[in-house]
């Protein structure tokens, strides 16, 4: 079996897949749609990060062979998850592995902006000695406003409190506040109260451009702004205007609406050249520790899915945790309609396949059943595939 890894995925993933028996094609950069379709010929597993787009067209061309996709990052909006599910392609990501790395970068940038260290650094490199406290502040006692209180937002909350900051957060989902953090009821309330705003929202389409001119205008004068979440959620032209006017005192941006595919490619942006602005090339989760853990976690999920049928932590299929295999194993993904399980049982019975274990999970329009059988006659895989409403079936 073959695996294609793109975008400089950590060698730990290569090691795990190679030891599991996969022939691994490892490439540094991202691929465009046509390039990806060509590269996926005879590929069973695909590993990407954030820049490669796995579209409906890619999946229509290669979904029959492709078994699973691993997003070696947090986000999965670069994958058409519904199209993958319709073709029985399982998708996995790493929702927790780089949380600490992103949080540490955010906290460091808050301090750097509060002290105007980017400006001081540039002046020193230019030969200017400007020993002054003007515009420089401690973060202790100041208010941090978090837009989004998921894995990263909540951990940043804890770290910021340990630095003496007061933390407020707004989330559309009901979240448990950690430490002394306080939930507010609306985004305007948060913007009016916080001196630093940090975005930690997911990549759902409705978040596109949700933070723009009205939101920046509602922020407190001389406040700080961070976006380490998704590039498309912020109107950066509006941010640039408020930075140049002095209404926003500093900004740190790690993600962009349009990002180069490969390291070393050119980059141009309206935020370049503005004082007290930190621009980083989508490196929030790019620490050696995080990338090692991501490589281990996602590669392990891909191997487990192919070898055992486990869909635990899949982002697009019903989740099934399976025990150690007892004999042969049949995995069957189907449309969630009445009668499929009965038809599956009839096929197994016709092939004299005695059931030792069976578990079923359904999510929305999908159903996924794993069945261990003590014996089965030849021809079973073909008959499983012919069951009405079958999306994909495998015999392990």
TITOR-12228 format. One line per 4 residues: number of its first residue (from 1); their letters; for each residue x, y, z of C-alpha. Coordinates in steps of 0.25 Angstrom, whole numbers. Layout:
// TITOR-12228
NUM = a = X/Y/Z ~ ...
END
This chain:
// TITOR-12228
1 = xxxx = 0/0/0 ~ 4/14/-3 ~ 4/27/5 ~ 6/41/0
5 = xxxx = 11/52/10 ~ 11/66/6 ~ 16/80/12 ~ 28/75/20
9 = xxxx = 21/66/30 ~ 30/61/42 ~ 39/49/40 ~ 32/42/51
13 = xxxx = 19/40/42 ~ 28/34/31 ~ 34/24/41 ~ 21/20/46
17 = xxxx = 15/18/32 ~ 28/11/27 ~ 28/1/39 ~ 13/-2/37
21 = xxxx = 17/-6/23 ~ 14/6/14 ~ 22/11/3 ~ 23/26/6
25 = xxxx = 25/37/-4 ~ 29/49/4 ~ 29/63/-2 ~ 32/77/4
29 = xxxx = 22/86/-3 ~ 7/87/-5 ~ 0/82/-19 ~ -10/89/-27
33 = xxxx = -23/82/-31 ~ -18/76/-44 ~ -4/72/-38 ~ -11/65/-27
37 = xxxx = -20/57/-36 ~ -8/52/-43 ~ 0/49/-31 ~ -11/41/-24
41 = xxxx = -11/30/-35 ~ -10/17/-27 ~ -9/24/-14 ~ -17/19/-1
45 = xxxx = -13/29/9 ~ -12/44/8 ~ -5/53/18 ~ -6/68/17
49 = xxxx = -5/81/25 ~ -12/94/23 ~ -9/98/9 ~ -13/86/0
53 = xxxx = -28/87/-4 ~ -35/73/-5 ~ -47/77/-13 ~ -59/70/-18
57 = xxxx = -52/68/-32 ~ -40/62/-26 ~ -48/52/-18 ~ -57/49/-30
61 = xxxx = -44/45/-38 ~ -37/37/-27 ~ -47/34/-16 ~ -49/20/-21
65 = xxxx = -35/16/-17 ~ -32/26/-6 ~ -36/20/8 ~ -32/32/17
69 = xxxx = -27/46/18 ~ -19/51/30 ~ -19/66/33 ~ -6/68/41
73 = xxxx = -11/80/47 ~ -23/85/55 ~ -32/90/43 ~ -39/82/33
77 = xxxx = -46/93/24 ~ -36/90/13 ~ -43/76/11 ~ -57/75/6
81 = xxxx = -61/66/17 ~ -75/63/12 ~ -70/59/-2 ~ -59/50/5
85 = xxxx = -70/43/14 ~ -79/41/2 ~ -68/33/-4 ~ -64/25/9
89 = xxxx = -51/33/11 ~ -48/35/26 ~ -42/48/30 ~ -34/50/43
93 = xxxx = -27/62/49 ~ -19/66/61 ~ -28/75/70 ~ -19/75/82
97 = xxxx = -5/73/78 ~ -1/87/75 ~ -9/94/85 ~ 2/98/95
101 = xxxx = 11/103/83 ~ 0/113/78 ~ -3/117/92 ~ 12/120/95
105 = xxxx = 13/128/82 ~ 1/136/86 ~ 5/140/100 ~ 19/143/95
109 = xxxx = 13/153/84 ~ 4/160/94 ~ 17/163/103 ~ 25/167/90
113 = xxxx = 14/177/85 ~ 11/182/99 ~ 26/186/100 ~ 27/190/86
117 = xxxx = 39/181/84 ~ 38/180/69 ~ 40/195/68 ~ 52/195/78
121 = xxxx = 58/183/71 ~ 57/190/57 ~ 63/203/63 ~ 75/196/69
125 = xxxx = 78/188/56 ~ 78/202/50 ~ 88/207/60 ~ 78/216/68
129 = xxxx = 78/215/83 ~ 64/219/88 ~ 64/216/103 ~ 50/220/106
133 = xxxx = 37/215/114 ~ 28/222/105 ~ 16/213/100 ~ 22/201/108
137 = xxxx = 13/194/117 ~ 13/182/126 ~ 2/171/123 ~ -1/169/137
141 = xxxx = -14/175/141 ~ -19/177/127 ~ -31/170/121 ~ -30/159/110
145 = xxxx = -42/157/102 ~ -43/143/95 ~ -52/141/83 ~ -54/126/84
149 = xxxx = -52/117/96 ~ -48/104/90 ~ -35/96/92 ~ -26/107/89
153 = xxxx = -34/119/95 ~ -36/112/108 ~ -22/108/110 ~ -18/123/106
157 = xxxx = -27/127/117 ~ -20/119/128 ~ -6/124/123 ~ -10/138/123
161 = xxxx = -16/137/137 ~ -3/132/142 ~ 3/145/136 ~ -7/153/144
165 = xxxx = -16/157/133 ~ -31/157/135 ~ -38/148/124 ~ -52/150/118
169 = xxxx = -57/141/106 ~ -68/140/96 ~ -72/127/90 ~ -85/123/82
173 = xxxx = -84/110/89 ~ -86/108/104 ~ -72/106/110 ~ -67/103/124
177 = xxxx = -59/115/129 ~ -45/111/134 ~ -39/118/146 ~ -45/132/148
181 = xxxx = -48/134/133 ~ -62/141/131 ~ -71/138/120 ~ -78/150/113
185 = xxxx = -91/150/106 ~ -88/157/93 ~ -76/160/84 ~ -78/175/85
189 = xxxx = -78/174/101 ~ -64/167/99 ~ -59/177/90 ~ -63/189/99
193 = xxxx = -56/183/111 ~ -43/176/107 ~ -30/183/104 ~ -25/171/96
197 = xxxx = -34/163/86 ~ -29/149/82 ~ -37/141/71 ~ -38/126/73
201 = xxxx = -49/122/64 ~ -51/110/55 ~ -52/109/40 ~ -66/108/37
205 = xxxx = -71/116/25 ~ -80/125/33 ~ -68/131/40 ~ -63/137/27
209 = xxxx = -59/152/29 ~ -67/152/42 ~ -57/161/49 ~ -56/174/40
213 = xxxx = -58/189/41 ~ -70/190/51 ~ -62/181/60 ~ -49/188/59
217 = xxxx = -56/201/61 ~ -63/195/74 ~ -50/192/80 ~ -44/200/91
221 = xxxx = -34/211/87 ~ -20/207/87 ~ -23/192/88 ~ -16/180/83
225 = xxxx = -21/170/73 ~ -17/155/70 ~ -21/145/59 ~ -15/131/60
229 = xxxx = -27/124/56 ~ -32/125/41 ~ -28/135/31 ~ -41/137/24
233 = xxxx = -48/141/37 ~ -42/155/37 ~ -43/167/28 ~ -28/171/28
237 = xxxx = -30/184/20 ~ -39/189/31 ~ -29/185/41 ~ -18/192/34
241 = xxxx = -26/205/34 ~ -28/204/49 ~ -14/202/51 ~ -9/213/42
245 = xxxx = -19/223/49 ~ -14/218/63 ~ -27/213/68 ~ -21/199/69
249 = xxxx = -7/200/75 ~ -2/187/70 ~ -5/174/63 ~ 0/160/62
253 = xxxx = -5/151/50 ~ 0/137/47 ~ -11/133/37 ~ -15/139/24
257 = xxxx = -26/138/14 ~ -16/134/3 ~ -3/127/7 ~ 9/122/-2
261 = xxxx = 9/108/-4 ~ 24/105/-2 ~ 34/111/8 ~ 43/122/1
265 = xxxx = 31/126/-8 ~ 29/141/-9 ~ 19/148/0 ~ 12/162/0
269 = xxxx = 2/167/9 ~ -5/181/13 ~ 0/179/27 ~ 15/179/23
273 = xxxx = 23/192/28 ~ 13/196/39 ~ 20/199/52 ~ 17/189/64
277 = xxxx = 11/178/55 ~ 16/164/56 ~ 15/155/43 ~ 18/141/44
281 = xxxx = 17/130/33 ~ 6/121/39 ~ 16/116/50 ~ 6/115/62
285 = xxxx = 8/100/63 ~ 21/99/57 ~ 30/95/68 ~ 38/82/68
289 = xxxx = 30/77/80 ~ 17/79/73 ~ 20/74/60 ~ 26/61/66
293 = xxxx = 13/59/73 ~ 4/62/61 ~ 12/53/53 ~ 11/42/63
297 = xxxx = -4/44/66 ~ -9/45/51 ~ -1/34/45 ~ -5/25/57
301 = xxxx = -20/28/54 ~ -18/26/39 ~ -11/12/42 ~ -22/8/52
305 = xxxx = -33/11/42 ~ -27/3/31 ~ -23/-9/39 ~ -34/-9/49
309 = xxxx = -46/-1/44 ~ -45/9/57 ~ -51/22/53 ~ -48/28/67
313 = xxxx = -46/43/65 ~ -50/43/50 ~ -56/57/47 ~ -65/52/36
317 = xxxx = -69/37/39 ~ -77/31/51 ~ -68/28/62 ~ -66/14/66
321 = xxxx = -56/8/76 ~ -52/-6/73 ~ -46/-17/81 ~ -35/-27/77
325 = xxxx = -39/-34/65 ~ -46/-47/66 ~ -44/-55/53 ~ -48/-48/40
329 = xxxx = -53/-34/41 ~ -64/-27/32 ~ -65/-12/32 ~ -77/-6/25
333 = xxxx = -80/9/23 ~ -94/11/17 ~ -105/22/16 ~ -113/22/29
337 = xxxx = -126/16/24 ~ -134/5/30 ~ -131/-9/27 ~ -116/-8/23
341 = xxxx = -112/-16/36 ~ -122/-27/33 ~ -117/-28/19 ~ -102/-29/24
345 = xxxx = -106/-40/34 ~ -113/-48/23 ~ -101/-47/14 ~ -92/-52/26
349 = xxxx = -101/-63/29 ~ -101/-67/14 ~ -86/-68/15 ~ -87/-76/28
353 = xxxx = -79/-65/35 ~ -82/-67/50 ~ -82/-53/57 ~ -73/-52/69
357 = xxxx = -74/-37/71 ~ -82/-26/65 ~ -83/-11/67 ~ -91/0/60
361 = xxxx = -90/15/60 ~ -98/25/52 ~ -96/40/50 ~ -106/48/41
365 = xxxx = -107/41/27 ~ -96/31/30 ~ -95/18/37 ~ -83/10/40
369 = xxxx = -83/-5/45 ~ -71/-13/49 ~ -73/-28/50 ~ -64/-39/54
373 = xxxx = -67/-53/48 ~ -60/-66/52 ~ -61/-71/37 ~ -65/-67/23
377 = xxxx = -66/-73/10 ~ -60/-67/-3 ~ -68/-56/-10 ~ -72/-49/3
381 = xxxx = -65/-36/-1 ~ -72/-35/-15 ~ -86/-38/-8 ~ -84/-27/3
385 = xxxx = -81/-17/-8 ~ -94/-20/-15 ~ -103/-18/-2 ~ -112/-6/-6
389 = xxxx = -108/7/0 ~ -93/2/3 ~ -83/14/2 ~ -71/5/5
393 = xxxx = -68/-9/10 ~ -55/-16/14 ~ -51/-29/19 ~ -39/-29/28
END
